[in-house]
Amino acid sequence: MGSPWSRWSVFEYMKHRYLRTGQVPDESELLEEFPEIGRMELDEGVAEFDSIVPDWRGGDAVCSSGK
């Protein structure tokens, strides 16, 4: 059985965290929240978030996917 989490889980978590606090969770927070998620799903969730909030990456990227 695979992970119960998907890119949409990551996207929704990031969106709600950003709207509530004005902060974007870092990679370690995402991996703690979604311990069983695959790298591809994690990266795609971050990419979805990027599509609605494109300027949030003032400095370090959340994921090391080369973006």
C-alpha positions in Angstrom: 0.0 0.0 0.0 1.4 3.4 -1.0 1.4 6.7 0.8 -2.0 8.2 1.8 -0.7 11.6 0.8 -0.6 13.3 -2.6 0.7 16.5 -4.2 -2.7 18.0 -3.3 -2.1 17.2 0.4 1.2 19.1 0.2 -0.4 22.0 -1.8 -3.3 22.4 0.7 -1.0 22.2 3.7 1.3 24.9 2.2 -1.5 27.1 1.2 -3.3 27.0 4.6 0.0 27.5 6.5 0.9 30.5 4.3 -2.5 32.1 4.6 -2.6 31.6 8.4 0.9 32.7 9.2 2.4 34.4 6.1 5.2 31.8 6.3 5.9 28.9 3.9 6.9 25.6 5.5 10.4 24.4 4.8 11.3 21.0 3.5 11.9 19.5 6.9 8.4 20.6 8.1 6.8 19.1 5.0 8.7 15.8 5.4 7.7 15.7 9.1 4.0 16.4 8.2 4.1 13.9 5.3 6.6 11.2 6.3 5.5 8.6 3.8 5.2 10.8 0.7 7.3 10.2 -2.4 9.7 12.8 -3.6 7.8 13.3 -6.9 4.6 14.0 -5.1 6.3 16.4 -2.7 8.0 18.3 -5.5 4.7 18.5 -7.5 2.8 19.8 -4.5 5.4 22.5 -4.1 5.2 23.3 -7.8 1.4 23.7 -7.5 1.9 26.1 -4.6 4.5 28.0 -6.7 1.8 28.4 -9.4 -0.4 30.4 -7.1 2.2 32.2 -5.0 5.1 32.6 -7.4 7.2 35.1 -5.4 7.4 33.3 -2.0 10.9 32.0 -2.5 12.8 35.1 -1.4 15.8 32.9 -0.5 16.2 29.2 -0.1 14.0 26.8 -2.0 11.8 24.4 0.0 12.8 21.4 -2.1 16.0 20.6 -3.8 14.4 19.6 -7.1 16.6 22.0 -9.1 14.0 24.8 -9.3 
